[in-house]
């Protein structure tokens, strides 16, 4: 990617109606099963990037694997809900439950973050700690995103964007998912969530680009989270819109992932990334991390 000027608006560029592709695995560092799948999907499949959970149980192993695979673009998967914090629970008491893990009552904690400056300050401290932890890995920060897209929350989004700029992130995922593609592949898909998240995602994308970071033109994975099968991935590639598209999945070599999501088809998502027909379709597009794709100033 070419450099951008801080504070200037940035947008993806593909040269006219071209199509470019970033294929990302989330939850890198969550477990050994996820780490193994990330490396297999990168070396033998179409995976080009991974988002690291710095507090994950297998984060140190993921970092070592990433250093051994410099062609894998690695970003930060900021976790603020449904997971393990980096800071001690005493530092962020309003964000965690009795078990010391992040709370899962997203609406209540979201309201507290929005209305209570003390809680927002705890979010800022945790976010900063996760960015600092990523910096300590020695890996180049390719991108930033948030577990369960929690950066769509306006306060969290502002905090995350500020930290991303200060720490030199090149890009941020914003889940603007093209409904026509989802409908073309799965006509019976429930797109109710899109009607809720869509306006917030477009607003955040504008803020991200105005801040000088790149954001993909569209993202695929929201509607099929945990069930992004080979058939769906083939369909997504066959209907890929113009511009830069980020496709994200959750691969693992086992469906039994400690700390993972119940019901996720982890092995099927790995199989999708390794599927021969998927590989043939993806070969038609320039692929890489955000570091590999061009950006122009608006």
C-alpha positions, 0 to 999 in steps of 0.5 A: 500500500502507498502511504497516506497522510495522517488526517487525510481521507483515504479510500481503496483504489483498484484501478477502475472496476478492478477487484482486489481481495483480502482473506482474513482469519479472526481469532488468531491466538485463541487456541492451537487449533486456530493457529494450525488452521491459520498457517495451513490456510495461508500456506495451502489455501487462499488466506492472506491475513490474520487478526491476533487476539493478544490475550488469547491462550495461544497468542505467544505461539501465534506470534512465533508462527507469524514471524515464521510466515512473513507473507501473512499480514497480521493485525490486531483483533481487539477483544472487549466482549466475550473473551479474556482481557489483557489487563487485570480485572481490577483495572477494568471492573465494569467490563468484566464479570465475576469470572474475570472475563469480559461481560456478554451482556452487550446492551448493558455494557454498551450503555455503560460505556456510552453514558459513564465516562469512568467505564469509557476510560476503562475501555481506553485503557484496555484498548491501549494495553492490547495495542501495546501488547501487539507492538511488543510482538515485533509484528507490523500492524497490518489492520485493526478490527474488533471481536463481534464488531464491537467498534460499531459502538460509537464510543468504542469506535472513537477510542479504537480509531484514535489508538489505531492512528497513534499506533500506525495501523494501516487499515480498519475493518468496517463491516459494510456487507453487500446484501445483493451478494449475500442474497445471490448466494443464499436467497433465504438469508436473514438480513435483519442484522444488516438493517441494524448495523449497516448505517453505523458501519457506513458512518464508521467507514467514513470516519476511518477514511477521514482519519487517514486509514484504509477501509475495505469497500465491502466486507463478507462474513457477517451473514455467514459467521461461523458457517462460511462453507466452501459453497458460500465462499465459491458463491462470494468469489463468483459475485465479488463486487468491484473494489477491495473486498475483505472476506473473513472466516473463523477456521480451526482444525477442530470444532472443539475450540477452547474459548470458541463459539458454540456451534461454529463450523470451524473445520468447514471454514478451514475446508472452504479456504483449502477448497480447490475450486475456491483457490481457482476462483480466488486466483483471478484477483490480486490478494494480500493484506492491507499492506499490499493493496493500493490506497489513494487520497480522496 
